[in-house]
Amino acid sequence: MVNKDQVAGVAKQVKGSVKEAAGKVVGDRKTQAEGVAEKVAGKVQKTYGDVKEKIKRSL
């Protein structure tokens, strides 16, 4: 089963990857850094969702 945090986390990772790539292409370091930060936030949110799901299954 997938919860909303897992889905939102993956979406943030994808959005961050696109933003990072766009920043690289146009040479905008700020956009690139924002993309990297968004990817990290997405990974954290997905991990949180994964942990929530594991706890839910164990109960």
C-alpha positions as CSV (number, residue, x, y, z in Angstrom):
1,M,0.0,0.0,0.0
2,V,1.2,3.5,-0.8
3,N,0.4,6.5,1.3
4,K,0.2,10.2,0.4
5,D,3.6,11.0,1.9
6,Q,5.3,8.4,-0.3
7,V,3.6,9.8,-3.5
8,A,4.3,13.4,-2.6
9,G,7.9,12.6,-1.8
10,V,8.5,10.9,-5.2
11,A,6.7,13.9,-6.9
12,K,9.1,16.3,-5.1
13,Q,12.1,14.3,-6.1
14,V,11.0,14.3,-9.8
15,K,10.3,18.1,-9.7
16,G,13.6,18.7,-8.0
17,S,15.5,16.6,-10.6
18,V,13.8,18.6,-13.4
19,K,14.6,21.9,-11.7
20,E,18.2,20.9,-11.1
21,A,18.6,19.8,-14.8
22,A,17.1,23.1,-16.0
23,G,19.5,25.0,-13.8
24,K,22.4,23.2,-15.2
25,V,21.3,23.8,-18.8
26,V,20.8,27.5,-18.4
27,G,23.8,27.9,-16.0
28,D,21.6,29.2,-13.1
29,R,23.2,27.9,-10.0
30,K,20.4,29.2,-7.8
31,T,17.8,27.1,-9.7
32,Q,20.1,24.1,-9.7
33,A,20.6,24.4,-5.9
34,E,16.8,24.7,-5.4
35,G,16.4,21.6,-7.4
36,V,18.9,19.7,-5.3
37,A,17.2,20.9,-2.1
38,E,13.8,19.9,-3.4
39,K,15.1,16.4,-4.2
40,V,16.4,16.0,-0.7
41,A,13.1,17.2,0.8
42,G,11.3,14.7,-1.4
43,K,13.6,11.8,-0.3
44,V,12.9,12.8,3.4
45,Q,9.2,12.9,2.8
46,K,9.2,9.5,1.0
47,T,11.3,7.9,3.8
48,Y,8.8,9.3,6.3
49,G,6.0,7.7,4.3
50,D,7.9,4.4,4.1
51,V,8.3,4.4,7.9
52,K,4.7,5.2,8.5
53,E,3.7,2.4,6.2
54,K,6.0,-0.1,8.0
55,I,4.6,0.9,11.4
56,K,1.0,0.6,10.0
57,R,1.7,-3.0,8.7
58,S,3.3,-4.1,12.0
59,L,0.3,-3.2,14.0
